């Protein structure tokens, strides 16, 4: 337990010395009062973190002092000490507000554990009172939301930003992982330095090492000039590695060495380069499950997973969906030159009922689509995309015709099957790629990357 300031009220000097010995090594500052008068003087000078109180004192009853302590502002917890056979007194003390009691004689372990429990409960009570006294923030560093889960996220980001510790952000796609990384950077002493984001899932595996560490001219086909890479670009600032679990194991080893030493060797180079970088990483997977499955290095996990930030899905944030929707409506209406001022009651009911598998990104896309396609003072449920209603788009393209019966002709290349499955999922989700990705169990960046590749091939 952390060190505390204790007031020990005990008239027997030998017992007071014994109790001090019991608590030796815990780091507590202990003030001894042999009677009620001395105890009252000590309490008037400073409020301790806890009081160890004997009930039978030469100048009065310890219960009287307990009552005085309980009437004060922010009273410290009191542990009553009573002789064996006086359990009735202990019960009376608990009714009067004592935090716990000890029956003499008691072993050292009992005193240490009892005191630790009492101090822990007092700390938790103070934290709850502090939270209750302060109004929840409706937004923070670009985030919008007043849900209790988001208050915890705000506090973690606030506390982590000032340090150099690596921050590991987890959460479903669309929950705002990059926004969390930007908040850590913006609130940190490195705010004047660069913030360099890199999506490990959006870069081909044979190019990602070069994207991170850079390369020298001639390092590989197409390397016509030197390229600094994200690690050097982030020198003095923050390097954000999104979808870190998509990185292959060989490159994970090189990243681990970079984190440990602060230096790396660009692709094709022979000399290491040193940089001063703060790492923030993110994934929509369970990183520990990836470690257990052998897809993510355990040593890298423990290097990166120093300050975890778990972003809650939108479906667990209650009325935050309304706060976010109202902010997105105002922003989109201003950008598109529309008249929207509010949501109709049926639209609010629909927004609250939808599960939002694509989270905040899906909500923002839905509001923007409605604003682009409609106009008016109130946005109604009918204006929201069909994906929010839970149905498939009306007038959607018919399903592809059945394949010929010849077995040999029914076998299709796997890449063709994958493309059809992805396009069908996007169609069923009304064109909402984050939502389709959520149903397919992949990152939205994977779908964007594949569609870009298909478009290039024609």
N, C-alpha and C positions, 0 to 999 in steps of 0.2 A: 504494500500500500504506500502511497506517497507520504512524505513527511507532513506532520500536522502539529499545531500548537495545542497542547493539552494542559488542562488544569486538574491536578490530582488533589482532592480534598480528603485527607486521611490523618487522623490524630495519632496513630501509632507509628513512630518513626521507623521501626524495624520493618513494618509492612510497606510503608512508603518506599523504603530503600529496595525491598524485594520487588515491588511493582516496577520501579525504574529499571531494575536488572532484567525483568521479564521483557521490557520494551527496548532494551539495549540493541542496537543494530538496525532498528527501524527508522532512525533518523529524526524522531519526534523531539520537539522542544517541550520539556515538561516543567511546569511550575508547581511547586508543592505548597499547599495551604493546610496547616494543622488544625484549623478551626474555622467556624463560620465567619468570624470577623475578618480574618486574613483572606478567606475566599471572596468575600464581598469586595474587599479592596482590589484584589486581582481582577475581578470581573469589571470593576469600574475603570481600571486602567486600560484593559484590552479584552475584546471578546475572543475566547479561544475557539478552536474548531470542534472541540468536544470536552466534556467534563466527566471525570471519574469521581463519583460522590459516595462517601461513606454516610450511612444514615445516622449513626450514633456518634455525636461529636460533643466535646466537653462544654460548649456554650450553646447547645440547642439541637434541634432535630433537622436532619438533612432534608426532610420533606419540605420544610419551610423555605430552604434555599432553592429547592427544585421549583416550588411555586413561583418564587421571585424570578427565577431564570425564564420560566415559561411565559411570564407576563411581559417580558422585555421584547424589544424589536429584534427580529432575526435571531431568535434564541438558538444557541448551540445544542446539539444532542447531548443528553445526559445518560451515562451508564451508572446505575445504582449498584453499590457493593454492600451486601448485607451478610450477617453471620448465619451459619447453618441453624435451622430451627426458627428463623424469622422470615420464612417465605411469605407470610401474610403481609409483612412490610413491603416486600418486593412487589406483590400484587397491587398494593395501594400505590406504590410509586409508579407502576406502569399505568394505572388509571389516572394518575396525576400528570402524565405526559413524559415519563422516562422512555428513552429509546430502547433500553434493554437492561438486564440486571445480571449480576454475578453473585453466586453464593460462596462465601468464604468457607474453607480455603479452596482456591481454584488453581489449576495448573497454568503455566505460562502460555501454552498453546491456546487455551480457552480465552485468555485475556487478549491475545494478539488477534485471534479470529473475530471475537466479538467487536473489538474496536475497529477492525478493518470493515466489517459489515456496516457498522453504524456510520462510519465516515463515508462509505460508498453511497449509502442511502441518502445521507445529507447532501452529497454532491449531486446526485440525481434529482433530488427535490429542488435544489437551487437552479439546476438547468431547466427543469420544467417550468418553474416560476419565471425564469428569464424569458423563455419562449412564449409563455402565456402573456407576459407583460408587453412584449413587443409585437406590433402588428405584422402579420406575414407580408413579405414583399411580393408584389404582383408582377415584378419583373426584375431582371438582373443581368447586366453585361450582355444584352442582346436577347436573352431568354424572356419569354412571356409565360407567366403562370404563378399561381399562389398556392398550389397544392402542397400539403405537408412534405411529400416526397421531393418536390422541387426545392423547398426550403433547405432540406438536407444537402441537396446538390449544390445550392448556392454557397452554403457554409464550407463545404469541402473545397470547392474551387477557390473561394476567398482565402482559406488557410493555406492551400497548396501553392497558390500563385507566388507567394513571397519567397518560397524555398527554391532550391535547385533540383528537388526530387523529381524523378520521372513520374508522369501521370498516365494512368492506363484507363481509358474511357471505354465502357462497354454499354451496349444497348442495341435494340432492334434497329433496322434500317429506318431512317426518317426521324429519329428521336432527337437529333441535333448534336452528334458527336463532334463534328468539325466546329460547331459554334462553341462547344465546351472548350475545345483546344484553343480557339481564338480568345476566349475569355481568360484562360490561364495565362496566355501570352500578354494580353492587354493589361492585366492587373499585376504583372510581374515586373521586377527591376529591369527586365530585358525589353520592355515595351517599345523602346526606341530602336531596337534591333529588328532584323527581318523575321517575318513569320512565313515559313516555307512549308506548304502542304504537299504531300505526295500520296496518291492513292495506289497502294500496292496491287489492287485488283484490276486497275484500269491500264496497266502497262504490261506488255508481253514479257514473259519470264526471261527471255534472252536479252532484254534491254533494261530490266529494272536495276541491275547492278550498276550499269552506266548512269542511269537516272539518279541514283543515290550518291555514288562515289565519283562520278565523272569518268572521262577517259582522255587519253592523249591521241593525237593524230596518228592514224594508221593502226590503231589498236585492233580494229576489225573492219570488215567491209562496210563502207559507208562512213567511217570515222575520218572525215576530210579535214577536221580541225579539232583543236582541244576543246573539251566541254567541262566546265567546272563541276557540275552535279549539285544536287540538293544539299548535301552535307556541307560543302564549302559555301554555298549560297546562304546557308543559315548561320554562318559564323557570327557569334555575338548575339544570336537570337534563338528562335525556337524551330525545331524540325518536327513536323507533325506527320507521322506515318499512319495513314488510314488503312483499314483492312489489313492489319499487320499479319493476321493468320493466313493470308494468301501467299505469303513469302515462302519460297522453297527452302528446304533445310540447309543447303549449301550456303546460300546467301545469309541465312540466319546466323551461321557461325561467323561470317565476316562482320555482320552488324554487332554481334556480341563483342568482338575484339575492338571495334570502334568505340562502343560504349565504355569498355573497360579502360582503354588507353587514351581515348580522345584523338586518335590518329587513324588514318586509313591510307590505302594505296589505290589511286585511280586505276581503272582498267588499262592495261598496257604500260603502266608506269613502273618504275623501279624504286622510287623514293617515296616514303610516307609523307602525308600532309596532315598537319595538326590543326584542329579547329576547336572552338569553344561553343558547344551546342547544348541546349536544353531539349530533352526528348519528351514528346507527348505522343502516345499511340492510341489506336482505337480498333475495335472489331465488333461485328454484330454476332459473333459466335461466342461460345463459352470457352475462354482461353484455357482453363484448366482441363476441360474435356479434350481439347486439341492436344494438350501435353500428354494426357493419358493414352490418346490414340496414336501417339508417335508422330504427329504432324507438326508439332511445335516444340522447340527445344526447352527442356525444363530449366536449364541455367539461364537462358534468355528470358524466360517467363519471370523468374524471380528478380532479374535485373530490371525489367520493365515494370513489373506489377508492384510498385512501391506505394503510390497513392491511387487507390482504385476509385473511379467515379462511375457509378451505375446509373444510367439515365432510364427513368421509368417509361414504359409505353404510354401512349396517349390515353388508352382505354382505362388506365389506372389513375388518371389525374383529375377525375371528376369534372368540375365546372371549368377547368382550364381550357376545355375544348371551346367553350363559348368566348372566353377571353381572347384566345388565339384567333378564332373565326372573326370576331369583331375587328381585331387589329388587321387581319388579312383583307377584310372587306374594305376598310377605310383606305388601306394602301393601294389595293387594286383599283378601286373606284377613282382614286386620284390619278393614278397612272394612265388609266384608260379613258378618263374624262366622262365617267358615268355618274348618275345621280344617286346611287345607293347610299342610304344613311343607316339602315338597320336591317335586322332579320325579322321576318314574319314569324309568329308563334309556331306554325307548322314546320318551318325550316329549323328553328331551334330544337324542336322535339326530334327531328330527324338527325340533326348533328349529334345530339346527346345519345341517341339510340344506336348509331353506327359504331362498329367495333374498331375502325381505323387500323387495319393491318399495316398500312403504309405510314402510320403515325402522323407527325406534324407535317411532313412533306406531302403526304396524301391530302391532308386537310387544306393546305395552302393551294395545291393544284386544283382541288375541287372548287374552292372559292374563286380562284382566278378564272377557271373555265366558265363558271356561272356569270361572272361579271363581264367577261368578253362577249358572251353570247346573248346577254339580256340587258335590260335597263329598267329603272324604276326607283322609287324611294325605298321600298322594302323588298328584300330578296326572299322569295318564297321557296317552299320545298320543291315545287315543280321545276324551278330553275336550276336546282342542283343536279349534277351529273347522275346518270342512271346507275353508276357504280355505287353511289352513296345510298341509293334506294335498294340495292342488293340484287338487281336484275341484270340481264344482259341487254345490250343496246338494241333498240328496235331498228328494224331494217338492216341488221348486220348481214354481212355477206354469207351466203349459204355455205354449208359444210362442203368440203371438197368431195368430188364424186368418188364412188367406190372404185377400188383398184381392180384390175383384171383378175379373173379367177386363176390364171396360170400361176402356180406357186413360185416359179422362177422369177416372174415379173412382179410378184408381190413383195419381194425382198428389196428394201430401199436402203441407201447409204445412211449410216448413223447420223452424219451431219445434217442430212435432209430431214430426218425424223426430228432431230433436236430443233431445227429451225421452225418446222411446222408447229411443234409443241409450244415454243416460245411465242410465236405470232398468234396462235390460237388463245393462249393465256392473256396476252395483251388485248386481244379483241374482246374477250369475255369480261375484262376489267374496264371496258370502255376507253381503252387507250392509256390507262393509268399504269405506267411502267413500274413505279415503286410497289403498287399493290400487286401487280402480276409477279414481281420478284418475290414478294412476301409469300404468295401462294406456292411458287415454285421452289422456295427454300434457298434462294441465291441472293447475292447482292444486286441492287439495281444497277450498279456500275458494270456488272457482268453483262446484263442485258443491253445497256447502252453500247458497250464495247463490241458485242457481237453484231448488233444492228448496223453499227458504223462499218464493220468489216464486210457485211453483206452488201451494203450500199456501194462500197468501193468496187466490189466484184461484179455488181450489176445483177 
